[in-house]
Amino acid sequence: MNNTIRITAISFLTYFVLSAMLAPIGIISGPMAEHFNQSVSDITRQFAWLTGGNLVGAVIALFIFDYFGLKTLFAIIYGAIALALFSFRIVEDLDTAQYILGIVGLGSGVGLAGAAVTIARTYSEATRTSMLVITDGCFSIAGFVTSWTAAFLVARDMGWSLTYQLSGLFAASIFVLGISSSFPAVEQDQGTESTEPWPLAVWLCVASLFLYTLGQYSMLFWLPNYAITQLDAPEVQAGALVGQFWLGMFLSQIFVAWWVMKIGVRRLVQIAALTTLLFSIPLWLHRDIDGLTILALIWGFANLSLLKATLSLATELVSVPTARLVSLLLLGATVGTAVSPVVTSQVVDWTSNHTVLMFGSGCYLVLVVLLSSALRMSSRQQ
């Protein structure tokens, strides 16, 4: 296996690990609530340790690459994540579980930025978008696999944490590959980064990435619970909704990796923003679980790799896509993920698990406005 393949595989696996932590939340929150004698809303809030840690890691990523190389960071971070996930086997109290989630989130925040920087520095602009889309494909396939795995394990009373323990194997794989690979140098960015301010369109992309993940997890955290409580769906079928979404995402990312080279990233962003909004609406209008299973798959496909398309668009708005810029863009998405457990739980407490799905579509509506503005601004600047 040559070095480029190894570091590309590492970049893909970092997204797999974080998705494997986030995707099962809506499925395992019920069994966790029973295990720890808490409400589902209270348990969902505890995942703020994971998403909050991810946020802190994304902030650290804004400057840590100025001082440490990618190889050192990948080895240390994913060695620690693997040990943390394996330790779930012996953890029985909620406080310790929170700390483990925080460690995994912190490491993943830095790791995802490192993966995006690795892709941006390894591949040319012509292929960069496709490679970034494939990282999303790994995120999606992990969501599909771990959602179905979690639903299978929960239905057979095999415990809420076993899915996370299995995810530790992928973190260990990153550690092994990392110590045997060479990575692009990024430490010199500190002395070469342009002093020219980033255009407003870049900042609109950052805000759009925040709204994208907040809207997405508003849906994914609560769609299974909504199906169980409002539609009387069985747990396995309700949990499968999350897996259907990630399967649709994965299929669309295979398609988009080719399609973006035909239509360009700007056109892709325009289309994907609209389809993400429009196909989220039937999820809270349709009242039949069988139909909802199909709609979740279609919604996943309709996302059309919007997150990575937006990130790629922003990197094309500057002359050099520095590590700090890539980290800032990922920070926008990470903030949305980080606040989603607390924000969505509060929305549910104030209203219902149906209203929080509508809230997700509202996030997408604002996203469409921001990205449309960013595209108009960037067109005038060209």
ABEGO torsion letter per residue (X at the ends): XBAAAAAAAAAAAAAAAAAAAAAAAAAAAAAAAAAAGBBAAAAAAAAAAAAAAAAAAAAAAAAAAAABBAAAAAAAAAAAAAAAAAAAAABABAAAAAAAAAAAAAAAAAAAAAAAAAAAAABBAAAAAAAAAAAAAAAAAAAAAAAAAAAAAAAAGAEAAAAAAAAAAAAAAAAAAAAABBBBBAAAAAAABBABBBBAAAAAAAAAAAAAAAAAAAAAAAAAAAAAAAAGBBAAAAAAAAAAAAAAAAAAAAAAAAAAAAAEAAAAAAAAAAAAAAAAAAAAABABAAAAAAAAAAAAAAAGGAAAAAAAAAAAABABBBAAAAAAAAAAAAAAAAAAAAAAAAAAAABBAAAAAAAAAAAAAAAAAAAAAAAAAAAAAX
